[in-house]
Amino acid sequence: QLQLQESGPGLVKPSETLSLTCTVSGASISSSTYYWGWIRQPPGKGLEWIGNIYYGGTTYYNPSLKSRVTISVDTSKNQFSLKLKSSTAADTAVYYCARGFYSTGPKGWFAPWGQGTLVTVSS
Amino acid sequence: QSVLTQPPSASGTPGQRVTISCSGSSSNIGSNLVYWYQQLPGTAPKLLIYRNNQRPSGVPDRFSGSKSGTSASLAISGLRSEDEADYYCATWDGSLSGQVFGTGTKVTVL
């Protein structure tokens, strides 16, 4: 059964880079059948899509975050990662990783999701 | 600020039918498939509906999705206490070249 687990620092200082890793078990991250995504949720607020990485390395990012975000894959570790530069308090959120299913191209759905990890940006 | 608008809340008594709307535009719902996620308190979101109206295995048939034009709806029939959760619609937005989520609706069982 596929499982995803987020990991990384729970506290990041303002202006620093927020870095998270999602470890995938139960499926190969190299599969052409799926893509991989990051979504976040500020405390008490709704979901915000961050970006996806597709088979072959193509990425799509939320335009509002695009200048600060990088998503990459490490096939040797069956992991994918998120880096968000120049963090501010507004980046404080629970960060989820998820598996994406293709549907008419890169426009599919997420299932399952990791349990999420809270990252607080504060000095 | 989300491009998909949902009512902030919805409620019903056990056994009732509740409907949640999701309003978008031609660049998102109007030209792409819609998905729905359920987020129980303190947990990660879970896929509820995919491809407008398909249920993953394990999702009760009390949940149904539909789409018409630039809007979509999620209906919960035979409301149960365990349906108390936040519900989010989602789709692709061609203008943004990215996935978008709705503002979310909190369902309360009275």
Chai-1 contact restraints between the chains, C-beta under 6 A:
chainA,res_idxA,chainB,res_idxB,connection_type,confidence,min_distance_angstrom,max_distance_angstrom,comment,restraint_id
A,G46,B,T103,contact,1.0,0.0,6.0,A-B,restraint_1
A,G46,B,G104,contact,1.0,0.0,6.0,A-B,restraint_2
A,L47,B,Y88,contact,1.0,0.0,6.0,A-B,restraint_3
A,L47,B,F101,contact,1.0,0.0,6.0,A-B,restraint_4
A,W49,B,Q99,contact,1.0,0.0,6.0,A-B,restraint_5
A,Y60,B,G98,contact,1.0,0.0,6.0,A-B,restraint_6
A,N62,B,G98,contact,1.0,0.0,6.0,A-B,restraint_7
A,P63,B,L96,contact,1.0,0.0,6.0,A-B,restraint_8
A,Y96,B,A44,contact,1.0,0.0,6.0,A-B,restraint_9
A,S103,B,L33,contact,1.0,0.0,6.0,A-B,restraint_10
A,K107,B,N32,contact,1.0,0.0,6.0,A-B,restraint_11
A,K107,B,W92,contact,1.0,0.0,6.0,A-B,restraint_12
A,W109,B,Y35,contact,1.0,0.0,6.0,A-B,restraint_13
A,W109,B,L47,contact,1.0,0.0,6.0,A-B,restraint_14
A,W109,B,Y50,contact,1.0,0.0,6.0,A-B,restraint_15
A,A111,B,L47,contact,1.0,0.0,6.0,A-B,restraint_16
A,W113,B,A44,contact,1.0,0.0,6.0,A-B,restraint_17
A,W113,B,P45,contact,1.0,0.0,6.0,A-B,restraint_18
A,Q115,B,A44,contact,1.0,0.0,6.0,A-B,restraint_19
A,G116,B,A44,contact,1.0,0.0,6.0,A-B,restraint_20
